[in-house]
Amino acid sequence: MRKLPTMLIGIAGFGITLNTTAQFRCMVMDGGAEAVDEHMAQHASAALRGQDITIPVVMHVIWHTAAENVPDAALVQQLEVLNQDLRRTNPDAVNTPAALLGIAAGSDFQFCFADLDPMGNPTNGITRTYTDTVMFMDTWLGNTHMFHEETGGRDPWDQHHYLNIYVVNRSYFLGTASQPESHGNAHDGVAIDYPEAVGATRTLTHEVGHYLGLDHVFGGTFGLQSCGNDGVDDTPLQTYHYDCPTYPFFSCGNTTIGDLTMNYMDYSYRGCKNMFTQGQVDRMNAHFMQYRASFLGVTGCSFVGTEELATTADGPMLVPNPANGTMQVWFPSRPSAATIRLLDAAGRLSLSQGVANMQAGATIDISPLHAGVYLVQVLDDGIVIGQERLVVH
Ligand SMILES: [Zn+2]
């Protein structure tokens, strides 16, 4: 009886070793560092601060062997890790050296699986495509065949409204990404090698960092550089790291805060990485506002206009509805705490409130809301357990 768990632990350990020793290889398609005005970056950051920026995600799994057909649970975990890393709610944030806590920062970006496909049909935000392509062969420019049905891939969903993440078996790069200037272009999106979609690899975090405008902390967006400028003020000049030297480690004449080997935009391995800096968050915000602002108007992960989505068999009750001023909400079958969330017609968060006991219900102050149609969602531990449409007049 004792052998089985021991063997499983052994296998798990083997898998982890393999993955952590895979050297990070990454590139940005049609890339090239460009200057971001520091003032504009800080202005954009200030304008966005405290507003959740929700980016709907579709993951396209392009598979030839069963192993490449990465299960939903692993993809859900990827998105969770991405959200934690971008918002600095990652459990290993405690490993950030004390000397860097002043510059470590979380953003207001959050990613969710799309609820509706481009045709308005309900979806779980994951597509699966069998391909005859045994392996997508990377050239130095990467591989774009995955973006096209006729070359063994799958056509992307409208990049103005979805972040397309491809999960494929590819020959060289662990991940590739398009830069913000490519917003809406045919090959706009992120693509990761399929083993990188299993476990907290941080590869998706790194690539989404590029997608939102970040360079490597050692400079540039392609290959190996040293002492390059990443366009961010609070990251020092440094070389690249595949390993995880004890902090502080200095290179490139940096004598101030040490190399940011724990930064998601270095090449260090998964267990080493745990932070972005405030300067990087400012840069992502600036790029988002300049190039990717079409996400501000998405009908996103939760869509108000669809009756079948807005009504659940056993759902929250809203009285009165239509309403203005205040509204009562309760959920008869849920004698537990929950969070009430109101999304406007564009899918943007308008209001969020905790409720101690949903069976007893609560009064929600909706007086700050403009007239219109809203989706009221009840969340238990971050999961939507029911939703109902509300008209505010
Ligand atoms: Zn990279």
Residues whose N, C-alpha, C, O or C-beta is under 5 A from the ligand:
A	BS01	ZN	C26 M27 T221
